[in-house]
Amino acid sequence: MIHELSMPALSSTMETGKIVAWLKNPGDRVEKGENILVVESDKADMDVESFHSGILASILIPAGASAPVGAPIALIAESEAEVAQAQEKAKALAAGVTPAAPPSADRASAAQPTSPAPAATPTSTLPNGSDGAGSQRIVASPRAKKLAESLGIDLRTVRGSGPNGRIIAEDVERAAALSAPAVAAPSAPAPTSPTPAAVPLGETVPLSTLQAAVVRNMNASLGVPVFHVGYTITTDNLDQLYQQVKPKGVTLTALLVKAVALTLEKHPLLNASYTENGIHYKSDINIAVAVAMEDGGLITPVLKQANRLDLYEISRRWKDLVERARRKQLQPEEYNSGTFTLSNLGMFGVDRFDAILPPNQGSILAIGASRPTVVATPEKAIAIRSQMQVNLTCDHRVIYGAHAAAFLQDLAQLLEQNVGSLTL
């Protein structure tokens, strides 16, 4: 019997998938439950298992190509005698299928997803990011390719640290640093935005799977009636606490997450969301934090039950989540289970901005930069205080202005007057 592998649905919103790498070559023996390929879903690279045992007779969709969920991507023959028959069937399928990309591709394949692809290169994957389908094609992210071109780095000399040996931008930057001549080190500038990659001016670049998922989510958000409430928070005490705990590995993100989570305990409506049956009050406080991805788009790793974690555990979990997010190794529940979202552009010097409400949430908090500001004190004197602007976006079907204002007041009071409670 000849079995078709089809493109799996790795998430409820996934419509198409991109094959990152094949872990088996045509002619290889495949066992049921064995990982056979890596597929890029909306926000993660996932190992995919075979449903059947047999011989991988033909790959219909090569690495780097995309296909709709459910489309055939490979054929498995149960016996050697059926391999030739399967190859003839592959030719027939190819004759009636338009490739998604590259031009020689047929339509995509599937099997059963398991866990995010490990960073270590599997034995069936060739070194330096080559795929395992018998070619020497370099497997690298679009940004890594553009960055390598701009820096004059030969990708064949770069060892990939991404899933299945995939080369990412950090690998190229590391290779460039190692190959650069020794010079006197200039004073290090303050971290700002990620290293920009060369862009193909005048060309149209297709959206990545992640970018397409963000587009779908943002279009869905347009149908939600939202409003914005801003607030100015004095951060002198927060800044002082941060300097005390920073040497212990605590990040500013952890402090903000903890403060928001504790404030949400007093305002469960801000942690709720709208459903057709009414307002859904969430049992847990799961704080999602927006993170920019190297290939474009963003992802929101989730710190589950953040109100029950101490600062040090939040910082440890956050570091792990960010590292795996940028390697596209998060499980779906690690980025789609948020009940409230933080978006912090203050690290880039942004004063204030409006954040777009994520699906299935009632509110999102946009955080601006903390800056020294001349203020009038209650004693009618002039002083300089560090202040930051925060802006809350709310679903007006669930939350009204007074609710948002009360939440921001309590958050400000915690950060300004009781910030020491964050360390308890």
Secondary structure, 3 states (H helix, E strand, C coil): CEEEEECCCCCCCCCEEEEEEECCCCCCEECCCCEEEEEECCCCEEEEECCCCEEEEEECCCCCCEEECCCEEEEEECCHHHHHHHHHHHHHHHHCCCCCCCCCCCCCCCCEEEEECCCCCCCCCCCCCECCCCCCCECECHHHHHHHHHHCCCHHHCCCCCHHHCECHHHHHHHHHHHCCCCCCCCCCCCCCCCCCCCCCCCCCCCCHHHHHHHHHHHHHCCCCEEEEEEEEECHHHHHHHHHHHHHCCCHHHHHHHHHHHHHHHCHHHHCEEECCEEECCCCCCEEECEECCCCCEECCEECCHHHCCHHHHHHHHHHHHHHHHCCCCCHHHCCCCCEEEEECHHHCCCCCCCCCCCCCCEEEEEEEEEEEEEECCCCCEEEEEEEEEEEEEECCCCCHHHHHHHHHHHHHHHHHCHHHHHC
